[in-house]
Amino acid sequence: MLFSAVIPFMSLYLLARSGATSGIDVPERESRLLPFAMAMAGYSAGSLLLLIMHAPVLLTAFMLCYLVNTAVMTLISLTWKISIHATGIAGPAVILFYALGVASLPFLLLVIPVAWARISLKAHTAMQVVAGFTVTPVITYIQLLVYVSLLH
């Protein structure tokens, strides 16, 4: 939790409070680089710690997916504003499906309110939300296959 949630959130909070970003939501695509870098630092440290501790494979793979997915979203955000909220639902949904199978499908219902909120708030276009919900599952699933294979 420290590396995957507390560090990224506190980084956003401190950046917003200091005026380095316009808010926790970071609505400007151009302002996302520093928050992404800080999140990736937390994910990197968490991944390294999990590898050193020989943590369960799926937990380590989960953290590595967060790291790589954030790197991919950073690269996309250099030229286009993809929905990170959509990504934040799609990645864990794939991991839950990988671990639990069809029992995790109700989690996918979170896609509906997240998509509605992001579009209603005019924070994203429908295409930006759809991209977050489609790009992330593909790259997450591929990563899971690779990490689980390598870490066993």
N, C-alpha and C positions, 0 to 999 in steps of 0.2 A: 504494500500500500504506500509506503514511504516513497519509493522510486517511481511508481506508476501513477500515483494520484497526488500525494502531498507536495512533492517537489514541483511537478508541473503547475499545479494550482497556485501554490505560493509564489512561484515565479511570475505567473500572470498577475496575481494580486499586487506584488511589489512593483512590477513594471507599470501597471495601471496607476498605482498610488504615486509613483515617482513622476508620472507624466510621460514616460517613455512610450506608452501606447495610450490610445484614446479611451480604453476601457478593458475590462476583462474579456469581453467578446472579441476584441481585435478585429473590428469590421473592415479595416483597410488591408487589402492584400499585401501591400508594400510593407506593412508594419509587422508581418507575421514571422519574419526571419529570426529575430532575437528570441521570441517566445518558443519557437520551434527548436532553436539551438539549445535553449535551457532545458526543454523537455527531453531532447535527445541525450543531453548530459545525464539526466536522471535515469533514463532508460538504459543507457550504456553502463552506468554504475550498477544498476539493478541486475542487468544481464550478467555482468562480470561476477558479481557476488553470487548469483544463483549458480553459475557455472563452477565457481570455486567450491561452493557448498554441496555440489552434486545434488541439487534440488530435483524434484520430480521433472521429468522430461517435458511434460506438457506445460508446466509452469514456466520453465526456462524458455520454451518455444514461444509462449504467450508474450513474454517480455521482449524477446528478440523481434517478434512481429511488430510490437509497438514501436520499437526503434526503427526498423526498416520502413514501416508504413509512414511514420512521421518524416523520415528522410524523403520518401517519394512525394508526400503531400507538400513538403518544402519546395521540392523541385517544380511541382505543378504550380504552386503558388507564386513562383517567380514570374509567371506569365498569365495565370488565370486563377480565378477565385473559386476553388472547389469547396464544398461544404465539409468542414471538419466535424460538425455535429453528426452528419450522416455517416462519415467515416468512423466516428466513435461508436456508432451503433453496429455498423456492418462488420467491423473487425472482430469484436467480441462475439457477435452472432455466429460467425464462421467457426470460431474456436469452440464455442458451446456446442455447435452442431457436430463438430469433429469429435468432441469428448462424450457427448450425451445422446447423439442421434436425434431422432424425431421428437423426443421429449423436450428438446430445446426450442422447437418451432414457435411456441407462443411468444418467446422473446422477440421474434421478428415483428410482432404487432407494434412494437415501439417505433418502427419505421414510420407508421402513419402519423402519430402526433409530432414526431420530430420533423418530418417533411412538411407537414401543415404549418408548424410554427415558423420554420425558417423561411418559407415562402410568404406566409401571412405577414411576417415582420419585415418583409422586403430585405432581408439579410442576404438572400440568395435567389437566383432564378431557379426554375424547375430543373433546368439542365445541370446546374451546379449541384443540386441536391441529388439528382439521379446519378451523376458521376460519382459522388461520394458513396452512394449505395451500390454501385456496380464495380468500380475500379478496386475498391478495398477488398471485397470478398475474393476476387480472383487472385490478387497478390498475396493475401493472407493464406489462402488454401495452398498455393504453391509453396510458400514458405514453410507451412506446417509439415508438408510432405518431406521437404528437405531437412528441416531441423530435427524432426522425430527420427528420421533415418540416420542422421549424423550423430545424434546424441545417445542413441541406444547402444 
